[in-house]
Amino acid sequence: MKIRNVLASLEDELSFPIDQNSVIEQIGAIEIEAPDAQETEMISTILGHVGQETYTTADELFTTIIGNVSDEYIGRKYYDDRGANPSATAVGPTDEADVSF
């Protein structure tokens, strides 16, 4: 399943509120495709990293799923279209001689 279809599927397949174990029993075997369509991750694996919870809405469960997918689901990691990449530029002076006032 493509990640953009997950919320609609949660709304169709589950009744809320629902606990984590019930989610895993009912839809845990569903695989979610990474954006590159080469990797997949099962919902049971994604939720396995989360402590026991009860979800009151499909949005709440969707947010939990999206927040716990692996790095393969992240586009360009550390990308920032608003400025320089902090990991690629110096954060501060590296030598006291370089400091000017």
N, C-alpha and C positions, 0 to 999 in steps of 0.2 A: 504494500500500500504506500502510496506517495504521502509524504508528511502533510501536504496541504489538504488531504482527505481525512485525516485522523479525527478532527473535531466532529465532523458530520457523522462519521462512523460511531464515535462514542455516544453521540446523541441518539442514534438509531438503535444501537445494540444494547445499551445499558439503561437501567433505571436508577435514579439518584434519590437519596444518598446511597452510596455503595462503599463497602470497605475494600481495601487493597487485595485481600485474598480472593474475594468474589470477582474483582476485575481480572486477576490473573487466571482464575478458573474459566471465566467466560471468554476472554479475548486475549489471553496471554500468549497464545501461539501465533498471533498476527505479527507479521514482519513489516517493519517500516523501512522503506528505502532511503538511503542517504541521497543527497542531491546529485552525486555523481552516478547514481543508479548501479554502482558496483558493490556496495556494502549494504547489508540489511542488519537490523537489530530487532529482536523480538520484544514485544511489550513486557513480557515477564522478566526479561533481562534488564530492561530499563528501570522498571519498578522495583527490581530486586535490590537496587542500591539505596532505596528510600526506606525509611523506617515505616512501621505499620501506621497507616492513615485511613481515615474515612473521607471520601470526597463527596461534597454536597452538590456539586454541579459538574457538567461535562467540561466547562471552561476551567475549573479548578484541576481536574484530572489532566486535561490537555496541557495546561501550564506546567504541571509536574513532569509530564512526559517530555515536553520540549526542553525543560530545564535540566534534564538528566540524560539526554542522548550523548553519545560519545563524540569525540573530536571530528569524526568523519562527516558530521552533520553541520559543521561550521564552515562557512564559505571561506573567505580569505582571512585566516587567523591573524589577529592583531591589526587588521585593516582599519584605517581611520581616514575618512574622506574630508576631514575638517582640519587637518594639519599634519605635521611630520609624525612619523612613527617613533614613539619615545624609545623603543628598544633599538632603533637604528641611529638615533642621534644622541649626542652626549647630553646628559641631564644637567650637568654642572661642570665647572672647570676641573680638569684632571691634574693640573700642576699649578702650584701657587704663583709661579712666575707668569702664568697666563692671565691672572686676574688683573683687571684694570679698573680704576675708580674714576 
